[in-house]
Amino acid sequence: MTKGLPESLERIVRRARAMTKERFVAGLPHAFLVFEPRVVVVDDGLNYHTTNVRPADHEVASADDLKPPEIVELIKSSRNPFADRISIGRAPNCDVVLNDASVSKLHAHVRDIDGVLHLVDLGSQNGTFRNEQRLEPNVMTRLSVGDKLQFGMRRAQLADAAAVYDLIRATSDRAIV
């Protein structure tokens, strides 16, 4: 059913398909990042660029044009030595690894302070954005579920377990990455 998904995401998809929403939400109290499909630019060397844009940029998009969102749990991993923060970046020891050249090795981090999430840009080259506003480096910014975030060129939305449950239940297996 969910063959080919990362193990942690496969577990989440199975749980969402087997549980009630209330039970699913109770079992996953942390936040998620739901990333938009990547924008791909192809340069043929002749100063001509072909770009696959987001479906929202098209007036009409068929179901075949839609690429799946990428769901990432916003949780600590054993790879990261910083106990009080969730690191986001390109480096393999980050808690959330984004394999994208526009993302710095250690791009940003999220901290939970008294149950409220805060995002900090760590002086990244291409910036960290919240609701289209570039964050000042090393300044904590309060997050809310539904915030639109951007790390370099990677765009995501901060989601809670209820929103992830709804997304999983509304999509087919091939539409989850």
Secondary structure, DSSP 8 states (H G I E B T S, - for coil): --TTS-HHHHHHHHHHHHS-HHHHHHH--S-EEEE----EEEE-SSS-EEEE--GGGSSS--GGG----EEEE----TT---TT-EEEESSTTSSEE---TTS-TT-EEEEEETTEEEEEE-S-SS-EEETTEE--BT--EE--TT-EEEETTEEEEEE-HHHHHHHHHHS-GGG--
